[in-house]
């Protein structure tokens, strides 16, 4: 097995996934609202419910990945502060 080392500055692509899922969910929600208002697609009410379900699912996954993206950003800033904190630097031992 290969050991994977992740940097504290890596967000594991959660920013991209957040945008991707939010866009897909928003598009599906818009299609659902337009379908309810204008009935432009020949689909029955069960399929409309499935479309709404997937829109809610993708929006939920997008919000969860947004939360993780924010947490990874906070972790990155904390790691940056620790790396630059001079009070945590090792001091040279005093020679007697």
N, C-alpha and C positions, 0 to 999 in steps of 0.2 A: 504494500500500500504506500502511496505517495502522500507525504504530509503537505497540506496546503497551509500557507501562511498568508493571512489577510492583513492588509495595512489598516490602521485606524482611520485613514483618510479615504478608504474605499467605501462606497455606498451600495455595493453589490447590485448596481443598476436599478435601484428602487426609484430613482428620479424618472428614468425613462419609462419604467413599468407604470408608474403613477400616471404620467401623462397619457400613455397608451390606453390604459383601462378607462380613464376618465373620458377620453375622447370617444372611445367605442361605446361606452355607456350613454354618453350624451347624445350621440348620433342615434342610437336605438331608442332613446326616450323621445327625441324629436320625431322620429318615424312613427312611434306609437301615438303621440299626440296628434300628428297629422292624419294618421289612419283613423283615429277616433272621430276627428272633426270632419274629414272629407271623404273617407272610404275610397282612397285612390288605388289600393291594392285589393285584388280579389281573394281575401283570406277571411276565414271564419273567426268567431269570437274566441275560440280556444287558442288559436294561433296568436291572436292579439294578446291574450294573457301570457303566453309563453314569451312573446316579445317584451312585454313589461317586466316579466320575471328576469330575463337575461339583462335588461337595462339596469334593474336594481342590483343584480349580482355584480355586473361590471363596475357600476359606480361604487359599490361597497368595497370591492377589491382595490379599486383606485384610491379610495380614501384610506384603506389600511396601508397600502404601499406608500401613500403620502406621509402617514404617521411614521412609518419606518424610515423614510427618507429624512424626515425632520430629526429623528433620534440619531441617525448616522451623522447628520450635520453637527448636532450637539456633541457627539462623541469625538468628531474630528476637531472641533474647537477646543474641547477639553484636552485632547492629546497634544494639540498645538501649544496650549498654555503650559502644560507639564514639560514639554520639550524646551520651552523658552524660559521657564522659571529659574531664575538664578539662585534662589534660596535652596533649591533642591540639588544644586551642583555639588559634586564631591570636592571637598577642599583637600589641599595637600596636607599631609600630616606634619605636625610641628617637629622639627629636629631638635633634640636636646644636646 
